[in-house]
């Protein structure tokens, strides 16, 4: 998550100094963040299931 925030901050700074397509970059970062959130949710579910399998529900 920190990497995404750093990318966003860098994009804001670059927007002032270069001719990048800010909208395209923000959409790319949005997609990356959505993927990260899905992976996080999957990881949490795997951990919950592991504990459940061991007889220790969270």
Secondary structure, 3 states (H helix, E strand, C coil): CHHHHHHHHHHHHHHHHCCCCHHHHHHHHHHHHHHHHHHHHHHHHHHHHHHHHCCCCC
